[in-house]
Amino acid sequence: MTGGGLLVAGTTSDAGKSVVTAGICRWLVRQGVKVAPFKAQNMSLNSFVTKEGAEIGRAQAMQAQACRVEPTALMNPVLLKPGGERSSQVVLLGKPVGELSARGYHGGRQQRLLGTVLDCLEQLRGTYDAVICEGAGSPAEINLRRTDIVNMGIARNAGLPVLVVGDIDRGGVFASFFGTVALLSREDQSCVAGFLVNKFRGDVSLLEPGLDMLQGLTGRRTYGVLPFRHGLGIDEEDGLRVSLRGTVRESVVAPPVGEDVLRVAVCAVPLMSNFTDVDALAAEPGVVVRFVDRPEELADADLVIVPGTRGTVRALEWLRERGLAGALVRRAAEQRPVLGICGGFQILGEHIEDDVESRLGHVEGLGILPVRVRFAREKTLTRPAGEALGERVEGYEIHHGVAEVTGGDTFISDDNGHSLDGCRVGQTWGTHWHGSLESDGFRRAFLGEVAAAAGRRFVPAPDTSFAALREEQLDRLGDLIEQHADTDALWRLIESGAPRGLPFIPPGAPA
């Protein structure tokens, strides 16, 4: 028997599809429903590695956590990782299969993947009571409809009802709702069941006349009005946001434990990947995280992080152009803390041999760490665990670069003390492991070392649990759905599909 399903679409990118999907998932699982997330095609530089070694979007990994299930490649069969303005690495069922231009992808490759994504969705629906799917961008991108496999293409082929989310905080939400439906073909419109208003501020009773008029114009109801809440962004697809930072900054119960705060500057390198690595730092009371792009912004930082990037050589060139490279070298020489993660670790090394990503061959690194990097065609995708600074640490690896460490001290080791990854020289650390700072004990030990080196009277909080904060966030999303959406009507949609006889709104678009 095939389980129920729902596609959460949006009037625009960043309308709230990811968090609404996660909220619906968390609400359902609290009702005892066995539920899974799904996004046919994701474009993001924030990715995650599943237990079986597959790379998927972090948003789907977060949604799987909302469902209280392990993420798998089935939940995000196609991941596009931008490598420039016009090309992306295509990751299919968790493994990279090549680079394609936007024209090449939309010109034929995308449509050929429809069978694959439908098969993945069918497998999930055969296993779970419900699958909550997330769309991408807007379903009314009429120039891309012919090859669409993530919005109406998947809804039509899989018989999914569609809920359109609109961000009212941006303004124009009624026009966006109406225009989205009116630009769809008759067949596509028949899948659109109704709307969900996101990020509303104020008195809902003032909005209700507009919702009634919208239903009169479209024949479709609004399934909920979610109020604006700070700090609900979890594992964003892209953009410079620190997802837990807002929550911590607004908290009145989490002042610094010690006398000082700790200032962390993150170099905003091009094609930054997995910037969510710094979320765990921002969740610590008394840690202030900011993204920077000028050398003078490093001056008062107690810790500088060079994060991961999809373009290591390009990011290295950018650091040099901006004057940040010289500032990092001087900082390391002065024994002031620097941490390089993945591509950032590679940048801190002596040289890079890259015939895969940039194809520029030999490139000199910053020479801060005794590391030589060679880019392999095969991507490393693992979920390792080890020990660092006397504490258990877990992470995940997503990289083509293979590091040969020729000196320095061990950073992360196995249970027998043998080096597993990275290295340390003085107050400069480097590792390929994303997510390591989510390990609470290790994070506290690392921040303690940084504070001592920086001369700050900062004390890591003894009880901050990043995992518990994540769960709290997901429960808040579930609460939003439970308290501000018509959950009975939502369940009928998931179980039975879009209502029959929904009216066609002209002008429509070609089928």
C-alpha positions as CSV (number, residue, x, y, z in Angstrom):
1,M,0.0,0.0,0.0
2,T,1.3,3.4,-0.9
3,G,1.5,6.0,1.9
4,G,0.1,9.5,1.8
5,G,2.0,12.5,0.6
6,L,2.1,16.2,0.3
7,L,4.3,18.7,-1.7
8,V,5.2,21.9,0.0
9,A,5.8,24.5,-2.7
10,G,6.5,28.2,-2.3
11,T,5.7,31.5,-4.0
12,T,9.4,32.3,-4.0
13,S,12.7,30.9,-2.9
14,D,13.2,31.3,0.9
15,A,9.4,31.5,1.5
16,G,9.9,28.9,4.3
17,K,9.4,25.6,2.5
18,S,12.2,23.9,4.4
19,V,11.1,24.8,7.8
20,V,7.4,24.3,7.1
21,T,8.2,20.8,5.7
22,A,10.2,20.1,8.9
23,G,7.4,21.4,11.1
24,I,4.8,19.2,9.4
25,C,7.1,16.3,9.7
26,R,7.7,16.9,13.5
27,W,3.9,17.4,14.0
28,L,3.1,14.1,12.2
29,V,5.7,12.0,14.1
30,R,4.4,13.3,17.4
31,Q,1.0,11.9,16.3
32,G,2.5,8.5,15.8
33,V,2.7,8.8,12.0
34,K,5.7,7.1,10.4
35,V,6.9,9.9,8.1
36,A,9.8,10.8,5.8
37,P,11.0,13.9,4.0
38,F,11.7,14.1,0.3
39,K,13.2,16.7,-2.1
40,A,13.7,15.5,-5.6
41,Q,16.3,18.0,-6.6
42,N,18.2,20.4,-4.3
43,M,20.6,23.1,-5.2
44,S,22.9,23.8,-2.2
45,L,26.4,24.0,-0.9
46,N,25.3,22.8,2.5
47,S,25.3,19.0,2.4
48,F,25.5,16.0,4.7
49,V,26.8,12.5,4.6
50,T,24.4,9.6,5.4
51,K,25.5,6.5,7.3
52,E,25.8,4.6,4.0
53,G,28.2,7.3,2.6
54,A,25.7,9.2,0.4
55,E,25.8,13.0,0.1
56,I,22.4,14.8,0.4
57,G,21.3,18.3,1.2
58,R,21.5,19.3,4.9
59,A,17.9,20.6,4.8
60,Q,16.8,17.0,4.1
61,A,19.0,15.6,6.8
62,M,17.4,18.2,9.2
63,Q,14.0,17.2,8.1
64,A,14.8,13.5,8.6
65,Q,15.8,14.4,12.2
66,A,12.4,16.1,12.5
67,C,10.9,12.7,11.5
68,R,13.2,10.9,13.9
69,V,14.6,8.7,11.2
70,E,18.0,8.3,9.6
71,P,18.5,10.3,6.4
72,T,19.1,8.3,3.2
73,A,19.9,9.1,-0.4
74,L,16.3,8.3,-1.3
75,M,15.2,11.5,0.5
76,N,17.3,13.8,-1.9
77,P,18.1,11.8,-5.0
78,V,19.5,14.8,-7.0
79,L,21.8,17.4,-5.4
80,L,23.3,20.2,-7.4
81,K,26.4,21.9,-5.9
82,P,27.2,25.2,-7.7
83,G,30.8,25.5,-8.8
84,G,30.5,28.9,-10.4
85,E,27.9,31.2,-12.1
86,R,27.0,28.7,-14.8
87,S,27.9,25.1,-13.7
88,S,27.2,22.7,-10.9
89,Q,28.4,19.3,-9.7
90,V,25.6,16.8,-10.1
91,V,25.2,14.4,-7.2
92,L,22.9,11.5,-8.0
93,L,21.7,9.1,-5.3
94,G,24.5,10.4,-3.1
95,K,27.4,10.2,-5.5
96,P,28.9,12.8,-7.9
97,V,28.4,12.0,-11.5
98,G,29.9,15.0,-13.2
99,E,29.8,18.7,-13.9
100,L,27.0,20.3,-16.0
101,S,26.2,23.8,-17.2
102,A,22.7,25.1,-16.4
103,R,21.9,24.9,-20.1
104,G,23.1,21.3,-20.3
105,Y,21.2,20.2,-17.2
106,H,17.9,21.9,-18.1
107,G,18.4,21.0,-21.7
108,G,17.8,17.4,-21.3
109,R,19.6,15.7,-18.3
110,Q,17.1,16.9,-15.8
111,Q,14.1,15.4,-17.5
112,R,15.9,12.0,-17.9
113,L,16.2,12.0,-14.1
114,L,12.4,12.1,-13.6
115,G,12.1,8.3,-13.5
116,T,14.8,8.0,-10.9
117,V,13.3,10.6,-8.5
118,L,9.8,9.0,-9.0
119,D,11.2,5.6,-8.1
120,C,12.9,7.0,-4.9
121,L,9.6,8.7,-3.9
122,E,7.7,5.5,-4.5
123,Q,10.1,3.5,-2.4
124,L,9.6,6.0,0.5
125,R,5.8,5.9,0.1
126,G,5.9,2.1,0.2
127,T,7.8,2.3,3.5
128,Y,6.3,5.2,5.4
129,D,2.7,6.3,6.3
130,A,3.4,9.7,4.8
131,V,6.1,11.5,2.8
132,I,6.3,15.3,3.0
133,C,8.0,16.6,-0.1
134,E,9.6,20.0,-0.5
135,G,9.6,21.9,-3.8
136,A,12.3,24.3,-5.1
137,G,12.0,28.0,-6.0
138,S,8.5,28.6,-7.3
139,P,6.3,26.1,-9.1
140,A,5.3,28.9,-11.6
141,E,8.7,29.1,-13.2
142,I,7.1,28.6,-16.6
143,N,10.4,28.7,-18.5
144,L,11.5,25.6,-16.7
145,R,8.2,23.7,-16.5
146,R,8.9,21.3,-19.4
147,T,11.9,19.7,-17.6
148,D,10.6,20.2,-14.0
149,I,11.2,17.3,-11.7
150,V,10.9,19.0,-8.3
151,N,7.7,21.0,-8.3
152,M,4.6,20.3,-10.4
153,G,6.5,17.7,-12.4
154,I,6.7,15.5,-9.4
155,A,3.3,16.5,-8.0
156,R,1.5,15.6,-11.3
157,N,3.4,12.3,-11.8
158,A,3.0,11.1,-8.2
159,G,-0.5,12.4,-7.6
160,L,0.6,14.7,-4.8
161,P,-1.6,17.6,-3.4
162,V,0.3,20.9,-3.3
163,L,0.4,23.4,-0.5
164,V,1.8,26.8,-1.5
165,V,3.7,28.7,1.2
166,G,4.0,32.5,1.0
167,D,6.2,34.8,3.1
168,I,3.9,37.6,4.1
169,D,6.8,39.5,5.8
170,R,8.0,40.3,2.3
171,G,4.7,41.8,1.3
172,G,2.4,41.0,-1.7
173,V,1.5,37.6,-0.5
174,F,-2.1,37.7,-1.9
175,A,-0.8,38.6,-5.4
176,S,1.9,35.9,-5.1
177,F,-0.6,33.2,-4.2
178,F,-3.1,34.2,-7.0
179,G,-0.3,34.7,-9.6
180,T,1.3,31.4,-8.7
181,V,-1.9,29.5,-9.4
182,A,-2.9,31.5,-12.5
183,L,0.4,30.8,-14.2
184,L,0.0,27.1,-14.0
185,S,-1.6,24.9,-16.6
186,R,-5.1,23.5,-16.0
187,E,-3.7,20.1,-15.1
188,D,-1.1,21.6,-12.7
189,Q,-3.7,23.8,-11.0
190,S,-5.8,20.7,-10.2
191,C,-3.0,19.6,-7.8
192,V,-2.9,22.9,-5.9
193,A,-5.1,22.4,-2.8
194,G,-4.5,25.7,-1.1
195,F,-2.1,28.1,0.7
196,L,-0.2,28.6,4.0
197,V,0.8,32.0,5.1
198,N,4.2,32.2,6.8
199,K,5.8,34.8,9.1
200,F,2.7,36.8,9.9
201,R,3.0,39.7,12.4
202,G,-0.1,41.2,14.1
203,D,-3.7,40.4,14.5
204,V,-4.9,37.5,12.4
205,S,-8.5,38.8,12.3
206,L,-7.3,41.7,10.2
207,L,-5.9,39.2,7.6
208,E,-9.0,37.0,7.5
209,P,-11.1,39.1,5.0
210,G,-8.2,38.9,2.5
211,L,-8.0,35.1,3.0
212,D,-11.8,34.8,2.4
213,M,-11.4,37.0,-0.8
214,L,-8.5,34.8,-1.9
215,Q,-10.7,31.7,-1.5
216,G,-13.4,33.4,-3.5
217,L,-11.0,34.2,-6.3
218,T,-9.2,30.9,-6.5
219,G,-11.6,28.3,-4.9
220,R,-8.8,27.3,-2.6
221,R,-8.6,27.7,1.1
222,T,-5.8,28.8,3.4
223,Y,-4.6,25.9,5.7
224,G,-2.9,28.1,8.3
225,V,-1.3,31.4,9.2
226,L,2.0,30.8,10.9
227,P,3.2,33.7,13.1
228,F,6.7,35.3,12.8
229,R,9.1,33.6,15.1
230,H,12.8,34.6,15.6
231,G,15.5,32.0,15.4
232,L,13.7,29.3,13.5
233,G,16.1,28.9,10.5
234,I,17.6,25.5,10.7
235,D,20.2,24.2,8.2
236,E,19.4,26.6,5.5
237,E,20.1,25.6,1.9
238,D,22.3,28.6,1.2
239,G,22.9,32.2,2.4
240,L,25.0,33.7,5.2
241,R,22.9,32.8,8.2
242,V,23.9,31.2,11.5
243,S,20.8,29.2,12.2
244,L,20.9,28.9,15.9
245,R,22.5,32.3,16.5
246,G,19.3,34.3,16.6
247,T,17.8,32.1,19.3
248,V,20.9,32.4,21.5
249,R,21.2,36.1,21.0
250,E,17.5,36.6,22.1
251,S,17.8,34.4,25.1
252,V,17.8,36.2,28.5
253,V,18.9,33.1,30.3
254,A,22.2,32.5,28.6
255,P,24.7,35.2,29.5
256,P,28.4,34.5,29.3
257,V,29.6,32.1,32.0
258,G,32.9,33.9,32.4
259,E,33.8,37.5,32.4
260,D,34.5,37.9,28.7
261,V,32.8,37.0,25.4
262,L,34.7,35.2,22.7
263,R,34.7,36.7,19.2
264,V,34.8,34.4,16.2
265,A,35.3,35.8,12.7
266,V,34.4,33.5,9.8
267,C,36.0,34.4,6.4
268,A,33.1,34.7,3.9
269,V,34.9,32.8,1.1
270,P,33.3,32.3,-2.3
271,L,31.2,29.2,-2.7
272,M,31.2,28.7,1.0
273,S,30.0,25.2,1.9
274,N,28.6,23.9,5.1
275,F,28.7,27.2,6.9
276,T,26.4,25.4,9.4
277,D,29.7,24.2,11.0
278,V,29.7,27.4,13.0
279,D,26.2,27.0,14.3
280,A,27.4,25.1,17.3
281,L,29.8,27.9,18.3
282,A,27.0,30.5,18.0
283,A,24.9,28.3,20.3
284,E,27.4,28.8,23.1
285,P,26.6,31.5,25.6
286,G,29.1,34.3,25.3
287,V,30.4,33.3,21.8
288,V,29.8,36.0,19.1
289,V,30.0,34.8,15.5
290,R,30.2,37.0,12.5
291,F,31.1,36.7,8.8
292,V,33.9,38.9,7.5
293,D,35.5,39.9,4.2
294,R,38.1,42.5,5.2
295,P,41.5,42.0,6.9
296,E,40.9,44.7,9.5
297,E,37.9,42.7,10.7
298,L,40.2,40.0,11.9
299,A,42.0,42.3,14.3
300,D,39.8,41.9,17.3
301,A,38.8,38.3,16.7
302,D,39.8,35.7,19.2
303,L,39.3,32.9,16.7
304,V,39.3,33.1,12.9
305,I,37.7,30.3,10.9
306,V,38.5,29.6,7.2
307,P,35.4,27.5,6.3
308,G,34.7,24.9,3.7
309,T,34.2,25.8,0.1
310,R,33.2,24.2,-3.2
311,G,36.1,26.2,-4.9
312,T,39.3,25.8,-2.8
313,V,41.6,27.5,-5.3
314,R,39.1,30.2,-6.0
315,A,38.7,30.9,-2.3
316,L,42.5,31.1,-1.9
317,E,42.7,33.6,-4.7
318,W,39.9,35.6,-3.1
319,L,41.7,35.7,0.3
320,R,44.8,37.0,-1.4
321,E,42.9,39.6,-3.4
322,R,41.2,40.9,-0.2
323,G,44.4,41.0,1.9
324,L,43.0,38.3,4.2
325,A,45.7,35.8,3.2
326,G,48.4,38.0,4.6
327,A,46.4,38.7,7.7
328,L,46.0,35.0,8.3
329,V,49.7,34.3,7.9
330,R,50.6,37.1,10.3
331,R,48.0,35.9,12.8
332,A,49.3,32.4,12.8
333,A,52.9,33.7,13.3
334,E,51.7,35.6,16.3
335,Q,50.2,32.4,17.8
336,R,46.6,33.7,17.5
337,P,44.0,31.0,17.0
338,V,43.0,30.0,13.4
339,L,40.9,27.0,12.4
340,G,40.6,25.7,8.9
341,I,37.7,23.3,8.0
342,C,37.8,21.1,4.9
343,G,38.6,23.5,2.0
344,G,39.8,26.0,4.7
345,F,42.2,23.3,6.0
346,Q,43.5,22.8,2.5
347,I,44.1,26.6,2.0
348,L,46.2,26.7,5.1
349,G,48.6,24.1,3.7
350,E,51.8,24.4,1.6
351,H,50.5,23.6,-1.8
352,I,47.6,22.2,-3.8
353,E,47.6,20.0,-6.8
354,D,44.2,20.5,-8.4
355,D,43.4,18.9,-11.8
356,V,39.8,18.2,-10.7
357,E,38.0,21.2,-9.3
358,S,39.8,24.3,-10.7
359,R,42.0,22.3,-13.1
360,L,44.8,24.8,-12.4
361,G,47.4,22.2,-11.4
362,H,50.0,23.3,-8.8
363,V,48.9,26.2,-6.6
364,E,50.8,27.5,-3.6
365,G,48.8,27.5,-0.3
366,L,49.3,29.9,2.6
367,G,52.0,27.7,4.1
368,I,50.8,27.9,7.6
369,L,50.3,24.1,8.1
370,P,52.7,21.4,6.8
371,V,50.1,19.9,4.5
372,R,50.2,19.0,0.8
373,V,46.9,18.5,-0.9
374,R,46.2,16.5,-4.1
375,F,42.7,16.5,-5.6
376,A,41.4,13.1,-6.4
377,R,38.5,12.4,-8.8
378,E,36.8,10.2,-6.3
379,K,35.1,12.2,-3.6
380,T,35.6,11.2,0.1
381,L,32.2,10.7,1.8
382,T,32.5,9.3,5.3
383,R,31.1,9.7,8.8
384,P,34.2,9.3,11.0
385,A,34.6,9.4,14.8
386,G,37.7,9.8,17.0
387,E,39.3,11.8,19.8
388,A,40.6,15.3,20.0
389,L,41.8,17.4,23.0
390,G,40.9,14.4,25.2
391,E,37.3,14.4,24.1
392,R,35.1,12.2,21.8
393,V,34.5,13.9,18.4
394,E,32.3,12.9,15.4
395,G,32.0,14.5,12.0
396,Y,31.5,13.9,8.3
397,E,33.8,14.3,5.3
398,I,32.9,15.7,1.9
399,H,35.9,16.5,-0.2
400,H,38.0,15.7,-3.3
401,G,41.3,16.9,-1.7
402,V,43.5,14.3,-0.2
403,A,45.9,15.7,2.5
404,E,49.4,14.5,3.1
405,V,50.4,15.8,6.6
406,T,54.2,16.1,6.8
407,G,54.6,17.6,10.3
408,G,53.0,19.4,13.2
409,D,51.0,17.8,15.9
410,T,48.1,15.3,15.7
411,F,44.7,16.9,15.9
412,I,42.2,14.1,15.7
413,S,43.3,10.6,16.5
414,D,41.8,7.1,17.0
415,D,41.5,5.2,20.3
416,N,45.1,4.2,20.0
417,G,46.5,7.7,19.5
418,H,47.1,7.2,15.8
419,S,46.4,10.3,13.7
420,L,43.0,10.2,11.8
421,D,42.8,13.6,10.4
422,G,44.1,17.2,10.3
423,C,47.0,18.7,12.2
424,R,48.0,21.5,14.5
425,V,50.9,23.9,14.6
426,G,50.9,26.3,17.5
427,Q,47.5,27.9,17.6
428,T,46.5,26.9,14.1
429,W,44.3,23.9,13.6
430,G,43.1,22.2,10.4
431,T,40.6,19.3,9.8
432,H,38.6,17.9,7.0
433,W,35.8,17.0,9.4
434,H,32.6,19.0,9.1
435,G,30.3,19.0,12.1
436,S,33.0,18.3,14.6
437,L,32.1,21.3,16.7
438,E,28.7,19.7,17.4
439,S,30.4,17.3,19.7
440,D,29.8,19.1,23.0
441,G,32.8,18.0,25.0
442,F,35.2,18.6,22.2
443,R,33.7,22.1,21.5
444,R,34.1,23.1,25.1
445,A,37.7,21.9,25.2
446,F,38.5,23.7,21.9
447,L,36.9,26.9,23.1
448,G,38.9,26.7,26.4
449,E,42.1,26.5,24.4
450,V,41.1,29.4,22.2
451,A,40.2,31.5,25.2
452,A,43.5,30.7,26.9
453,A,45.5,31.6,23.8
454,A,43.5,34.8,23.3
455,G,43.9,35.9,26.9
456,R,40.1,36.0,27.4
457,R,38.4,35.2,30.6
458,F,35.8,33.2,28.8
459,V,34.5,30.0,30.3
460,P,32.5,27.5,28.1
461,A,29.1,26.7,29.5
462,P,29.3,23.3,31.1
463,D,25.8,22.2,30.0
464,T,25.2,23.4,26.4
465,S,23.9,20.5,24.4
466,F,23.8,21.3,20.7
467,A,21.7,18.2,20.0
468,A,19.1,19.3,22.6
469,L,19.0,22.8,21.1
470,R,18.3,21.2,17.7
471,E,15.5,19.1,19.1
472,E,14.0,22.2,20.8
473,Q,14.1,24.0,17.5
474,L,12.3,21.2,15.7
475,D,9.7,21.0,18.4
476,R,9.1,24.7,18.1
477,L,8.4,24.1,14.3
478,G,6.1,21.3,15.2
479,D,4.3,23.5,17.7
480,L,3.8,26.2,15.0
481,I,2.0,23.7,12.7
482,E,0.0,22.2,15.5
483,Q,-1.2,25.5,16.9
484,H,-1.6,27.6,13.8
485,A,-2.6,25.3,11.0
486,D,-5.8,23.3,10.4
487,T,-4.1,20.0,11.1
488,D,-7.3,17.9,10.5
489,A,-7.5,19.4,7.0
490,L,-3.8,18.9,6.4
491,W,-4.1,15.3,7.3
492,R,-7.0,14.8,4.9
493,L,-4.8,16.3,2.2
494,I,-1.9,14.0,2.9
495,E,-4.2,10.9,3.1
496,S,-6.7,11.7,0.3
497,G,-5.0,14.2,-2.1
498,A,-6.3,17.5,-3.4
499,P,-10.0,18.1,-3.4
500,R,-11.8,17.3,-6.6
501,G,-13.4,20.0,-8.8
502,L,-10.9,22.8,-8.0
503,P,-11.6,25.7,-10.4
504,F,-9.3,26.7,-13.2
505,I,-7.9,30.3,-12.8
506,P,-7.0,31.9,-16.2
507,P,-4.8,32.6,-18.0
508,G,-3.0,29.4,-17.1
509,A,0.0,28.1,-19.0
510,P,0.5,25.5,-21.7
511,A,0.1,22.0,-20.4
